[in-house]
Amino acid sequence: MPKYVSIKVEERFKKSGAPEGPFSLKRILLGNPLATSQTPHQRISKVVALAVFSSDALSSVAYATEEILLALAAGGIVALNYGLPVAACIAALLFVVAVSYRQTIHAYPSGGGAYIVAKENLGQGPGLTAAAALLVDYVMTVAVSIASGVAAITSAFPSLFDHRVIICVSLVAFVTLANLRGVRESGALFAPPTYFFVFSLGMLILVGLFRTEFLGMPPAQPALLVGTEELGILLLLRAFASGCTALSGVEAISNAVPAFRTPESRNASITLGWMAAILGFLFIGTSILAHRLELVPRPEETILSQMAHGIFGSGVLYYMVQVATAMILILAANTSFADFPRLSSLLARDRFLPRQLANRGDRLVFSNGIISLGLVSALLLVIFHGNTHALIPLYAVGVFLSFTLSQLGMVRHWYDNPGPGWRRKMVVNLAGGVTTAVVTVVIAASKFLHGAWVVVLLIPLLVMGFQGVRRHYTFVRESLSLEGYKPPAPPAGHLVVVLIAGVHRGVLEALRYARSISSNVTALSVEIDPEVTERVRQRWKLWSGGIPLTVLKSSYRSVVKPLSDYLDDYLEKNPNHMVTVVLPEFIPTHWWHHLMHNQTALLIKTALLFKHGVIVTSVPHHLRRGED
Amino acid sequence: MPKYVSIKVEERFKKSGAPEGPFSLKRILLGNPLATSQTPHQRISKVVALAVFSSDALSSVAYATEEILLALAAGGIVALNYGLPVAACIAALLFVVAVSYRQTIHAYPSGGGAYIVAKENLGQGPGLTAAAALLVDYVMTVAVSIASGVAAITSAFPSLFDHRVIICVSLVAFVTLANLRGVRESGALFAPPTYFFVFSLGMLILVGLFRTEFLGMPPAQPALLVGTEELGILLLLRAFASGCTALSGVEAISNAVPAFRTPESRNASITLGWMAAILGFLFIGTSILAHRLELVPRPEETILSQMAHGIFGSGVLYYMVQVATAMILILAANTSFADFPRLSSLLARDRFLPRQLANRGDRLVFSNGIISLGLVSALLLVIFHGNTHALIPLYAVGVFLSFTLSQLGMVRHWYDNPGPGWRRKMVVNLAGGVTTAVVTVVIAASKFLHGAWVVVLLIPLLVMGFQGVRRHYTFVRESLSLEGYKPPAPPAGHLVVVLIAGVHRGVLEALRYARSISSNVTALSVEIDPEVTERVRQRWKLWSGGIPLTVLKSSYRSVVKPLSDYLDDYLEKNPNHMVTVVLPEFIPTHWWHHLMHNQTALLIKTALLFKHGVIVTSVPHHLRRGED
């Protein structure tokens, strides 16, 4: 009968505080590992939640107005007058989306991300499409937010402009590390900068509106702009598409309902309302002010910086706005570092992504997801030279595609789960879904050649990738399945081959191991230089202890090929036998000493990995002086 | 009694032509492997030898004159008049060095590289210093020659100037690949471009001298130049130091005596004379012409290109000069790809460098040395933006240091082996050695802050590295030595631990292996999720065949730490026992499928590598559908 022994090693760790890793640099950067029981279960108030979940949405004010104006600028100076109407349309869109999402909050109190809502209600295909769109969205949020945050910094300190790519990448590295440590301090971390940003930008708008309205403040500087394109519906649609980036992050609260205090749904819903109102105010406010000051986008200074310069001059208040902008944008990037790993862990648990993404690391965070996001977004920033405008066309498609799938999923949800007032709710979500669907098409079409094609192509490819991963796991599960499996009979014989290149202590240790696992042992040497072989033969006579030595000749200086042929021969003549190839391997005192030794062992292992009935074992010999 | 079996697998390869490698891209790029017996033993005539071994030396004409003028240019337009006297000094130096090296050829008919001559006559320290200087020299030859070759190309096609770094790196990659294939065609490869260069440049000089002397050709264009420095001895010394790069490669023939037809030494000596004469003529010729045309160095066009433009206009003859220059410079880089791997293989055979550098690859060349040289020189070109002038200060120190050590070694050689006329020979080498020693100091001092400090620092570091490598190998040999070694007694017991995370076919195969190598087997599972453990327990009951299951609890989600503690415990209680940890590992059908599985096996192997008495074995399970 099998016996079950259960050994608790937990106690041992408690003594020393935590297990010690071999890399102290890792410990310094990331802190000590956390026990599984230390998983946080903390609830946050509405005020804190607003800060934590709104930074992404609110921060888009820093670039959305500018992107509208930049798109319009192609139509010349007159076209800029359309900035305000376009902004008004986007504010209306924000209203529709926010109302629609409030219903999701009530229907999915456990958190209704687009992936879950679309998968549950529309099926696997739309679910995966939403997931792909969201993953792209998260990566783009990091890239755009960091690029835009750095633009805020370089607007205030123009001498840093040439170094923006390296600053971007450093910030991504910083945020990645912070997230690898764990983000439990997030309330305390997020609230001050978010409210500071709302306060600074609110001040800027109010003072600005007051000064332009009542003090008759003139435009900051005469602007010169030559249009390159006719002012038409296409131009306006493109401006609208660019401005739609203002809505990214609006869905964040609906994903995070369980983090609210009870009553969760009600609190989350109220917070979403506040957030939409603040976002609308800041967005419309900056758009009006940009219009009154007749600001024109310039590559080396952001619109927001120009605005702050115009209203506050170059004093402390100006720097306050820039610092607040940079900080909230970095926070916005940070939110993706929570969302991306969470979504990819969900996908991994459903076997649509490699399972490593579902593992919690030392600090209880999904380390692999965090690292992947950091690498991909850093790469994007390098490729696009940290230029916000170049990244924008890739951004909004994913956002609105996930909005659409989520809203349409809700429509189906109300249809399948009719409750009180379900028809009204269904109409609201339908309105939201249809609106965002139209917007998705507008964005994809108007920005297609500017870069949206990348995302339009990437999303189906990602979905196919998800399905391929799932197929692979299914295949593995099937081929490992024990259903109808007869346990294999013991091998008919077991040959152990000790591969040697010389005769030394390591070889004798390997030989000792070989003799302890089988009585059928042979040593084997591949001859590259006949002189060496002769020396090996002489020494083998002295030390072999009766084990035979086989020598294989190799004309091409390859060890692997003759060995592989020898094994094939043996197994052909002895079916149902098993062969263990024992490699004497000496372990240097420092890992970099490996560089000074042939990696033949690795080559052999790789080459024999696919050979049926052959097992390769390294017998380590630990080098040290004065051994006896 | 041991029996000796010798199996010749050579025949098997002959059938199929050559062993097939797993990577067909490698075969396409490099060609099929060559048998050891195919090592070439070919002798070449003086005419071919001159081409093969002179390209490095002759090609320096392409940049040496320019570097002199560039150094002088800091002193203003008047300083350029000193170009000719400086060039004359360098020509005199060339004469001294060439005469000195002719003696080396006669004394070392088997090839007298600076490393060998210095080591044999002056000892290990000077030998290693010479070797370090030479390795640096070879790397710099590649970098400078390629940079200068690309400058010849971009002078002719200025639109390529912005892409010079990528062109440089591509050329290095091309030369690296060509050398990895093997350079046996070198005679046919080298002779045409080298003689074409000598012819083109000779034509340019003769036509130029004729036109300026007799046809009263005016300077090409009025030159404007403002000096930044006073014209003094320091400036002249720096110009001289820059020009000394003209001598790099002069030693090549003395290293290659065995490649000549008999009488080897005599033929090599004559060839060296020709080479020095041609080099002197080309170098002085271009210097005179540059002076007469009052050429001023410009970043985007080389002096040689300006000269060819001035004399030949912009027609076919101009392009001929540029093409010839670019070609010989690339050939010059190519010579380092023979020298560097050969020297590093000598060092590796003497255990001063990792032994991989002494292995001949598939194509019988020292592949690792070739790849290392390619990588390092490509890196240098990227760091220095493919700028010849920036590289030059790092160049000449190594060249002249190795000259000096080689000549001084010869002095000692004559003293130790007095033969007919040894006193005269000793004086000649002493004159050469002292001259080059003075030049080495002049170069290192005058260029110290411009970059020579890097080499002055690097050479001792390399020597220390060589000695460290040698110490490591000595240590390894000592700790593997069987002198006074008693073969270890068989282990007192052998526990086999099969590590499992679930119960599937792979696990049962691993169990089968475990049972075949010991009677003391246990399965072991590390608990991360109690629910999973429970499932494993249930299934284990069905399939274990009586083998016990041990469960270890892990609070920190680590598999390695509890396992390691368990093994420590066991070995503490059972000294002289041995433990094999068997890991069921399934082998996916494609290598990239590995990305979708945890690399726990690798982590475990790495962690247990240093544990005494523990051996880790993977039992591969090959995934395939429809298995029974």
Chai-1 contact restraints between the chains, C-beta under 6 A:
chainA,res_idxA,chainB,res_idxB,connection_type,confidence,min_distance_angstrom,max_distance_angstrom,comment,restraint_id
A,P2,B,S544,contact,1.0,0.0,6.0,A-B,restraint_1
A,P2,B,P548,contact,1.0,0.0,6.0,A-B,restraint_2
A,P2,B,L549,contact,1.0,0.0,6.0,A-B,restraint_3
A,K3,B,P548,contact,1.0,0.0,6.0,A-B,restraint_4
A,V5,B,T550,contact,1.0,0.0,6.0,A-B,restraint_5
A,S6,B,V551,contact,1.0,0.0,6.0,A-B,restraint_6
A,I7,B,L552,contact,1.0,0.0,6.0,A-B,restraint_7
A,K8,B,K553,contact,1.0,0.0,6.0,A-B,restraint_8
A,V9,B,L552,contact,1.0,0.0,6.0,A-B,restraint_9
A,V9,B,P562,contact,1.0,0.0,6.0,A-B,restraint_10
A,V9,B,D565,contact,1.0,0.0,6.0,A-B,restraint_11
A,E10,B,K553,contact,1.0,0.0,6.0,A-B,restraint_12
A,E10,B,S555,contact,1.0,0.0,6.0,A-B,restraint_13
A,P19,B,Y556,contact,1.0,0.0,6.0,A-B,restraint_14
A,P19,B,K561,contact,1.0,0.0,6.0,A-B,restraint_15
A,P33,B,Y556,contact,1.0,0.0,6.0,A-B,restraint_16
A,A35,B,S555,contact,1.0,0.0,6.0,A-B,restraint_17
A,A35,B,Y556,contact,1.0,0.0,6.0,A-B,restraint_18
A,T36,B,S555,contact,1.0,0.0,6.0,A-B,restraint_19
A,P354,B,L595,contact,1.0,0.0,6.0,A-B,restraint_20
A,P354,B,M596,contact,1.0,0.0,6.0,A-B,restraint_21
A,H472,B,M596,contact,1.0,0.0,6.0,A-B,restraint_22
A,S479,B,L623,contact,1.0,0.0,6.0,A-B,restraint_23
A,L480,B,H504,contact,1.0,0.0,6.0,A-B,restraint_24
A,L480,B,R505,contact,1.0,0.0,6.0,A-B,restraint_25
A,L480,B,G506,contact,1.0,0.0,6.0,A-B,restraint_26
A,P487,B,L508,contact,1.0,0.0,6.0,A-B,restraint_27
A,P488,B,R512,contact,1.0,0.0,6.0,A-B,restraint_28
A,P490,B,S516,contact,1.0,0.0,6.0,A-B,restraint_29
A,P491,B,S516,contact,1.0,0.0,6.0,A-B,restraint_30
A,H494,B,S516,contact,1.0,0.0,6.0,A-B,restraint_31
A,H504,B,L480,contact,1.0,0.0,6.0,A-B,restraint_32
A,R505,B,L480,contact,1.0,0.0,6.0,A-B,restraint_33
A,G506,B,L480,contact,1.0,0.0,6.0,A-B,restraint_34
A,L508,B,P487,contact,1.0,0.0,6.0,A-B,restraint_35
A,R512,B,P488,contact,1.0,0.0,6.0,A-B,restraint_36
A,S516,B,P490,contact,1.0,0.0,6.0,A-B,restraint_37
A,S516,B,P491,contact,1.0,0.0,6.0,A-B,restraint_38
A,S516,B,H494,contact,1.0,0.0,6.0,A-B,restraint_39
A,I517,B,I517,contact,1.0,0.0,6.0,A-B,restraint_40
A,S544,B,P2,contact,1.0,0.0,6.0,A-B,restraint_41
A,P548,B,P2,contact,1.0,0.0,6.0,A-B,restraint_42
A,P548,B,K3,contact,1.0,0.0,6.0,A-B,restraint_43
A,L549,B,P2,contact,1.0,0.0,6.0,A-B,restraint_44
A,T550,B,V5,contact,1.0,0.0,6.0,A-B,restraint_45
A,V551,B,S6,contact,1.0,0.0,6.0,A-B,restraint_46
A,L552,B,I7,contact,1.0,0.0,6.0,A-B,restraint_47
A,L552,B,V9,contact,1.0,0.0,6.0,A-B,restraint_48
A,K553,B,K8,contact,1.0,0.0,6.0,A-B,restraint_49
A,K553,B,E10,contact,1.0,0.0,6.0,A-B,restraint_50
A,S555,B,E10,contact,1.0,0.0,6.0,A-B,restraint_51
A,S555,B,A35,contact,1.0,0.0,6.0,A-B,restraint_52
A,S555,B,T36,contact,1.0,0.0,6.0,A-B,restraint_53
A,Y556,B,P19,contact,1.0,0.0,6.0,A-B,restraint_54
A,Y556,B,P33,contact,1.0,0.0,6.0,A-B,restraint_55
A,Y556,B,A35,contact,1.0,0.0,6.0,A-B,restraint_56
A,K561,B,P19,contact,1.0,0.0,6.0,A-B,restraint_57
A,P562,B,V9,contact,1.0,0.0,6.0,A-B,restraint_58
A,D565,B,V9,contact,1.0,0.0,6.0,A-B,restraint_59
A,I587,B,L609,contact,1.0,0.0,6.0,A-B,restraint_60
A,L595,B,P354,contact,1.0,0.0,6.0,A-B,restraint_61
A,M596,B,P354,contact,1.0,0.0,6.0,A-B,restraint_62
A,M596,B,H472,contact,1.0,0.0,6.0,A-B,restraint_63
A,L609,B,I587,contact,1.0,0.0,6.0,A-B,restraint_64
A,L609,B,P620,contact,1.0,0.0,6.0,A-B,restraint_65
A,I615,B,V619,contact,1.0,0.0,6.0,A-B,restraint_66
A,T617,B,T617,contact,1.0,0.0,6.0,A-B,restraint_67
A,V619,B,I615,contact,1.0,0.0,6.0,A-B,restraint_68
A,P620,B,L609,contact,1.0,0.0,6.0,A-B,restraint_69
A,L623,B,S479,contact,1.0,0.0,6.0,A-B,restraint_70
A,E627,B,S479,contact,1.0,0.0,6.0,A-B,restraint_71
